[in-house]
């Protein structure tokens, strides 16, 4: 769309508008309401990526704005914790609203619309199911030589599968033991990719009461 330092605006067409190679698509959207048409047509422009060097060079000027942005994220984290506790939350800790927690919240917000329970289930089956079956069997002292042993191990692997799938829900909150268990499960896998990163980002902002889970790990 753009080949100079001027970047033309074009009508945005969902699924068709694309940026030029090495650029990103800036989108300005407008929607009609029940009582009024959209104020303007939705448009887009292919623009250069922000250069990290430019950011680093202006960091001193950016820091006050970043801090204000993080304060807004802290408010959102507290709101999320408060609402997930059904209004019973009495306090928040430094860890709940740390910079790490804020980053995790932002990452979860970014990915939340794209990663479903179905995707997590398929990812679990591909990357974790087999190795977790072995780990659980060893933990129980089973050699998987009988249908009963296989059934017991399968039930417990599926319990962890269901726990990870539940993470796709924006209101899911796991307790400390469950978060530790999920991280242990993640440690058994390799090359977990974007979904693994998403799960970890969700764990960073979770707090409160979760589902019951047999502690095998």
N, C-alpha and C positions, 0 to 999 in steps of 0.2 A: 504493500500500500504506500510506502514512503521510501524515497531514495535520496533525500537531502535532509537539511535541518528543518524542513517544513513537513508536517505529517497530516495529510488531509483527513477530514472526517467523512465517513461513509455510513450509510444506513446499516444498522446492525441486523444481521439475519442469523438467528440461532442455528447452529450446526453447519453454517456455511462460511461465516466471516472468520478469517484466519489472519494471524500476523505474518509478516515476512520472516524469513529464516533469521534466527538470532535476535528477533525482537519479541515483544509481548503485545497482546491485544488489550488496549484500554477501552473499556465499555462504559457508556453513559446511558442508563436505562430509564425509561418513563413508562408508567402503566396507567391505563384508563381505570376509573372507578365506576361504580354503579350510576353515579350522578354526573360524571364529567369525563370527557375524552382525555387522553394523555396530553400533557401540556406541549410536549415536543415529540418528534420521532426519536426512537432510540438510535444512537450512533456509536461508532467505534473508530479507533485509529490504531494503526500499527506504529509502535513507538520503541525506541532503543531501551534495552535493559538498563537499569540503574547500575552505574559502575561502582564497585566496592571501594575503589580508590577514592572516588569523589566523596563517598560516605565517610571514610576514614579521615579525609582532609577536613571535613566540616564537623567532626565529632563533638568538639567543644560546644558548638552552637546547637547541635542536635540533642545533647544530653538532657537539658531541661525539658524538652518536648517528649523525649523517651520516658523520662521519669513521670511526667503527667499522664502519658499513655498507660504506663504500668500501674499507676494509681487507679485509673479507670478499670483496668483488668482486675486488680485486687477487689474492687467493688463487685465486679461480676462473679469472681470466685466466691466471695462471701454470700452473695445472693444465691448462687448455685447450692452451696452447702446448707444455707438456711432453708431453702425450698425443699431440698432433698430430705431434710429432717422433719418435714411437715410443720415447720415453724417452731420446733422445740430446741433448736441450737442455742446454747447459752454463751458460747465463746468460740474464738478462733485462735489458733496458735501461730507463732512466727512462721513455722514450716508451711502452714496452710496457704499463707500469702507471700511466701518467699519469691524471689525472682525466678527460681527454678519452677515453682508451682505456677507462676504467671505464664512462663514459656510453655509449660505443659498444657495449660488451659487454652492458650492461643493455638497450639498445634492440634489439640482435640477439636476446637471449633473449626479450624481449617479443614480437617479431614472428616469431620462428623457426617457431612452430607454425602460423602462419596463411599464410605465403607459401611456396608450393611452386615447384619448377622449372618446372612448367607455367605458373604465373602469370607468372613472370619471362619465360618464352619469349613469351607472348602480349603482355606489356608491351613487350618488345624489338621485336617485329614492328610494334606500333602506334606506338611513339614514336621508335625509333632506326634501324630497318632501312633505310628509304629514305634518310635523311640520311647514314648511314654508307656506303651504296653509292656515293653521290656523292663523299664524302671519300676513300674508298679508290681509286676510279677516278681521281680527280685526282692522288692520291699516286703512282699507277703510270703516269700520263700516258696513260690510256685514255679513249677517247670512247664505249666500249661499242658499237662499231659491228660487232663480230664475235661469234659465239658463243663463241669462245675467250676473248675479253676478259670477256664476261659470266660465263663459268664461273669464271675466275680470281678476279674480284671477289666473286662469290657465295661461293666457298669461304672467302675470307678474312673476309667479313662473318659467315658461319656459324661461323667459328672464334671470333670475339668473342661471338657469340650463345651458343655452348656454354660459353664461359668465364663469362659472367654467369649462365647457368642453373646452373652448378656451385656458385655462391655459396649456393644454397638448402641445400646440404649442410652440416650443422653442423661436419663435420670438414675441410671444404675450407680450404686455406691457400694463398694466392698469394704469389709472390715480389714483391720491390719493383718490378721492371719491369712485372710484370703489373698490380699495383695502380695504378701510374701510368697504364698503358694504359687500364684500365677507367675511371679518373677522366676521362681525355681523351675517351673515348667518351661518358660521361655529359654532358660539357660541350657536346656537339653537340645534345643534346635540350633540350626545354623542357616545363615543366609535368609533371615526372616523377612527382610525387605520392608516395604512401606507399611504393610499391615502390622508387622511386629513393632515398628516404630510408633504406629498409631496406638496399639495396645499399651505400650509403655507410656505414651503421653497421657492416655486416659488414667492410668494408674497413679500418675503424679498428682492428679487433682481430685482423686477420690477420697472420701472419708465417710464414716458412719456405718450403718448396719447393712449387712449383705445377706446372701443366701447361705444356708447351712451347707457344709461341705466336709466330707470325710478327709481327715488329715493323714495322707499316706506319704507325703514327701517331707 
